[in-house]
Amino acid sequence: MKFATLMGIIALVSFSSACKPSSPASTSDVLAEETQEEAFNLATFLRQTQGLSEKIKKMIAPGDAFLYVGDKQRFDIETNATLKTQGESGLFAGRRGIYANQWIDAHVFGQRLGQKSGGQIVELGANADMDQKSIQVYFRFLGKDIYAGKVESRFEQSIVRDLTQDAVLYPVPLLGLKVGGTVGGELGLVSELGLPTQKSLGLSFLPKSSLHASLGAGLQILAFSSAEVRGKVQMLDFQSLHQANLSPVPSQNAYYSTQAWKADQLKALDGQIDLVAKAGLSALPSSVDGSLWQAIKDRLGFEWSHTVWDPEPLLIKELPPFASKLLRLLKKPKEASACQAQISGLTSEMKAHQQALETKRKGQEGLARETLELEIQQVKELQTKAAGSCSL
């Protein structure tokens, strides 16, 4: 299942100008009467972020279904990541938790990898439940579970795979050889349960992808004396950290949630794939299409070269961060004094939450520290916004 279907969620998330890392996309809604969910979709975020090139935005599929890089006639990667906090029925019943997902698919020479195995390259997920205070994790590779089960605190796993069993034949006739193409690399997930306070639930979700495209599977030489594959293309090198908190405050008939997302640089389409061959003659074999090969002088004696793919590299050195927040007052007293008492109790809970996050931030580095700082800022802003809600 592609979790991009979460786009149908009505979410209290708006994306403002976020071209500078110090100014994350952010939203706040104090009195949310109907929406009980807060959602993030990576493809939507990139499309709506100001400052990113149009080239990047053209890589987003219709409906913000996914982000894709590459060339479907050669190699391409499709991926998306989503996260939502849900406070259904508010405080005591219904589905309350944090749900994070990422999936990756790939095409080689126009064919989807995984067709033989019946699954996407990878599906990663971590669902934290408010009532059970645990994470339900799944890590699927080509439709089969690498791991699926409950984790009490932290999950960390990575795999390295080359999908040679799903290699797709390079569809160029009269080439003088046959060879298959595939995508492989390292995939990983780190997810951790967080309990900033006894009444709140936190989840961190860190998927990692380092994938490359290559040839070489089942190389058959038909018209040359020898041949080999040279090079590969780095399809996607990317990791991001998403942290979220859901905090019911039953004593004040309210709940709030925060999200923070930060990524390292996104690097893709770096490299080149070539075929080189020896014919042992001054000319190409008669059964080979001469327009497909270029004559070369190689120190190893190879005489002919054919470029399979030489894409334009893609590098986004710094992606803007994302942060959002939601506060829902299930019952708002009409009398000013009662309302002030409710908000005072609520902001007291928020201050305890803020202090817990600040304590956790100590000793953290990189993405972990940056997302915690974003999250702390969201809790501070919620306190300010809540303080003025009685006058609304």
DOMAR-976246 format. One record per residue (C-alpha): residue in one letter; x, y, z. Coordinates in steps of 0.1 Angstrom, whole numbers, padded with zeros to 4 digits, always signed. Example, Ala and Ser with C-alpha at 12.3 -4.5 7.8 and 13.67 -1.06 7.14 Angstrom:
A+0123-0045+0078S+0137-0011+0071
This chain:
M+0000+0000+0000K+0014+0034-0009F+0009+0056+0021A+0006+0087-0001T-0032+0081+0002L-0029+0101+0034M-0032+0131+0011G-0070+0127+0016I-0067+0136+0053I-0081+0170+0062A-0051+0183+0081L-0044+0215+0100V-0011+0221+0082S-0003+0251+0061F+0030+0256+0044S+0043+0292+0045S+0075+0306+0031A+0103+0283+0041C+0134+0291+0020K+0155+0298+0051P+0162+0270+0076S+0156+0294+0105S+0121+0300+0093P+0103+0266+0091A+0070+0261+0075S+0046+0263+0105T+0010+0264+0114S-0011+0269+0145D-0048+0265+0152V-0060+0269+0187L-0097+0261+0184A-0100+0232+0159E-0136+0222+0159E-0136+0194+0133T-0101+0184+0124Q-0085+0160+0149E-0054+0152+0129E-0021+0168+0120A-0004+0155+0089F+0029+0158+0069N+0035+0147+0034L+0070+0151+0020A+0059+0156-0016T+0034+0182-0006F+0060+0200+0015L+0085+0202-0013R+0060+0214-0039Q+0047+0241-0016T+0081+0252-0003Q+0093+0285-0017G+0129+0288-0029L+0132+0253-0044S+0139+0252-0081E+0111+0244-0106K+0132+0214-0116I+0125+0199-0081K+0088+0207-0083K+0085+0189-0117M+0097+0158-0099I+0066+0156-0079A+0038+0134-0092P+0002+0146-0097G-0017+0148-0065D+0015+0149-0045A+0015+0111-0046F+0053+0109-0045L+0087+0124-0054Y+0106+0108-0083V+0141+0111-0095G+0156+0097-0127D+0144+0086-0161K+0117+0060-0164Q+0132+0048-0196R+0165+0042-0178F+0163+0041-0140D+0140+0060-0116I+0132+0060-0079E+0098+0069-0065T+0093+0077-0028N+0072+0095-0002A+0071+0099+0035T+0041+0108+0057L+0035+0113+0093K+0004+0121+0112T-0007+0126+0148Q-0043+0117+0155G-0064+0125+0186E-0096+0109+0176S-0124+0113+0202G-0100+0136+0220L-0089+0124+0254F-0100+0090+0266A-0112+0068+0237G-0107+0062+0200R-0075+0060+0180R-0048+0082+0195G-0013+0080+0183I+0015+0089+0159Y+0019+0072+0126A+0050+0074+0104N+0056+0058+0070Q+0080+0058+0041W+0080+0037+0009I+0104+0034-0021D+0097+0020-0055A+0119+0018-0086H+0117+0013-0123V+0145-0001-0145F+0141+0003-0183G+0104+0010-0180Q+0096-0020-0157R+0088-0018-0120L+0112-0037-0098G+0097-0061-0074Q+0071-0075-0099K+0086-0109-0095S+0086-0107-0058G+0052-0089-0054G+0062-0059-0033Q+0078-0025-0033I+0115-0022-0027V+0109-0010+0008E+0081+0000+0031L+0090+0014+0065G+0066+0023+0093A+0064+0031+0130N+0031+0036+0148A+0031+0048+0184D+0000+0042+0204M-0010+0065+0233D-0026+0038+0254Q+0000+0011+0250K+0031+0034+0251S+0049+0013+0225I+0058+0013+0188Q+0045-0011+0162V+0073-0013+0136Y+0074-0028+0102F+0103-0030+0078R+0093-0047+0045F+0116-0055+0016L+0100-0066-0017G+0067-0073+0002K+0083-0095+0028D+0088-0086+0065I+0124-0080+0075Y+0109-0071+0109A+0073-0067+0121G+0065-0064+0158K+0062-0043+0189V+0091-0023+0203E+0091-0009+0238S+0117+0019+0233R+0140+0019+0202F+0143+0001+0169E+0173+0002+0146Q+0180-0019+0115S+0196-0016+0081I+0200-0040+0051V+0221-0040+0020R+0206-0055-0011D+0213-0058-0048L+0181-0068-0067T+0198-0090-0092Q+0170-0115-0090D+0147-0087-0104A+0172-0074-0131V+0156-0061-0162L+0172-0067-0196Y+0187-0036-0213P+0163-0033-0242V+0187-0022-0270P+0188-0045-0301L+0219-0051-0322L+0241-0041-0292G+0263-0072-0295L+0257-0082-0259K+0229-0087-0233V+0229-0073-0198G+0205-0067-0170G+0200-0035-0150T+0189-0032-0114V+0188-0010-0083G+0203-0018-0050G+0220-0003-0019E+0215+0003+0018L+0182+0009+0035G+0177+0016+0071L+0153+0028+0099V+0158+0042+0133S+0127+0048+0154E+0124+0056+0190L+0095+0060+0215G+0096+0092+0235L+0077+0100+0267P+0085+0136+0275T+0059+0136+0303Q+0037+0109+0318K+0008+0123+0298S+0024+0127+0264L+0036+0105+0236G+0066+0111+0214L+0080+0094+0183S+0111+0099+0163F+0113+0084+0128L+0146+0083+0108P+0146+0065+0075K+0178+0063+0055S+0183+0055+0018S+0214+0051-0002L+0205+0035-0035H+0224+0031-0068A+0216+0019-0103S+0239-0005-0121L+0243-0031-0149G+0261-0064-0149A+0235-0090-0140G+0238-0119-0165L+0262-0102-0189Q+0261-0122-0222I+0287-0114-0249L+0272-0121-0283A+0295-0104-0309F+0326-0092-0290S+0356-0110-0277S+0351-0095-0242A+0331-0067-0225E+0325-0052-0191V+0303-0027-0173R+0318+0004-0159G+0304+0027-0133K+0271+0031-0115V+0247+0060-0108Q+0238+0070-0072M+0200+0072-0075L+0192+0086-0040D+0212+0094-0009F+0189+0109+0017Q+0180+0107+0053S+0155+0128+0073L+0143+0129+0109H+0107+0135+0119Q+0098+0140+0155A+0062+0143+0168N+0044+0146+0201L+0008+0141+0211S-0002+0154+0245P-0038+0149+0259V-0046+0171+0289P-0078+0156+0303S-0079+0179+0333Q-0083+0208+0310N-0104+0191+0283A-0078+0197+0257Y-0050+0181+0237Y-0021+0194+0215S+0004+0180+0191T+0036+0191+0175Q+0057+0180+0146A+0092+0188+0134W+0111+0176+0103K+0146+0182+0092A+0167+0165+0065D+0203+0164+0054Q+0211+0172+0019L+0194+0153-0009K+0218+0139-0034A+0208+0120-0065L+0217+0110-0101D+0255+0111-0095G+0276+0090-0118Q+0275+0073-0152I+0271+0038-0166D+0290+0026-0196L+0297-0006-0215V+0331-0012-0230A+0340-0040-0254K+0368-0056-0274A+0362-0068-0309G+0398-0077-0319L+0392-0061-0352S+0396-0026-0367A+0359-0024-0371L+0328-0034-0352P+0313-0069-0358S+0288-0068-0387S+0260-0079-0364V+0263-0048-0343D+0247-0014-0349G+0276+0009-0354S+0256+0040-0342L+0255+0025-0307W+0293+0025-0301Q+0321+0050-0300A+0357+0041-0307I+0380+0046-0277K+0416+0039-0268D+0417+0022-0234R+0447+0013-0213L+0432-0022-0209G+0427-0027-0246F+0390-0020-0249E+0382-0005-0283W+0345+0005-0280S+0323+0023-0256H+0285+0026-0252T+0270+0050-0227V+0239+0035-0211W+0231+0065-0188D+0248+0098-0179P+0222+0118-0160E+0225+0154-0148P+0234+0153-0111L+0209+0166-0086L+0221+0181-0053I+0199+0201-0028K+0225+0211-0002E+0200+0223+0024L+0163+0216+0026P+0142+0240+0047P+0128+0225+0079F+0092+0219+0087A+0074+0225+0119S+0037+0225+0129K+0015+0225+0159L-0022+0219+0168L-0042+0227+0199R-0077+0215+0204L-0099+0228+0232L-0128+0202+0235K-0147+0224+0259K-0141+0261+0262P-0158+0277+0293K-0180+0307+0284E-0171+0326+0316A-0138+0345+0314S-0125+0333+0349A-0132+0296+0341C-0115+0300+0307Q-0084+0316+0322A-0082+0288+0348Q-0084+0262+0320I-0057+0279+0300S-0035+0284+0331G-0036+0246+0337L-0030+0238+0301T+0001+0261+0298S+0015+0246+0330E+0014+0212+0313M+0031+0227+0282K+0059+0242+0303A+0066+0208+0318H+0067+0194+0283Q+0090+0221+0271Q+0114+0215+0300A+0115+0178+0293L+0123+0185+0256E+0151+0209+0267T+0165+0183+0290K+0165+0157+0261R+0182+0182+0238K+0213+0182+0260G+0241+0162+0244Q+0222+0158+0211E+0238+0167+0178G+0229+0170+0141L+0194+0162+0130A+0183+0151+0165R+0192+0184+0181E+0178+0205+0152T+0144+0188+0153L+0142+0190+0190E+0149+0228+0188L+0121+0231+0163E+0098+0211+0185I+0106+0232+0216Q+0098+0264+0196Q+0064+0249+0186V+0055+0242+0223K+0066+0278+0232E+0044+0292+0205L+0015+0271+0216Q+0018+0285+0251T+0016+0321+0237K-0013+0313+0215A-0032+0295+0242A-0028+0324+0266G-0048+0346+0243S-0075+0321+0234C-0100+0332+0260S-0104+0365+0242L-0113+0348+0209
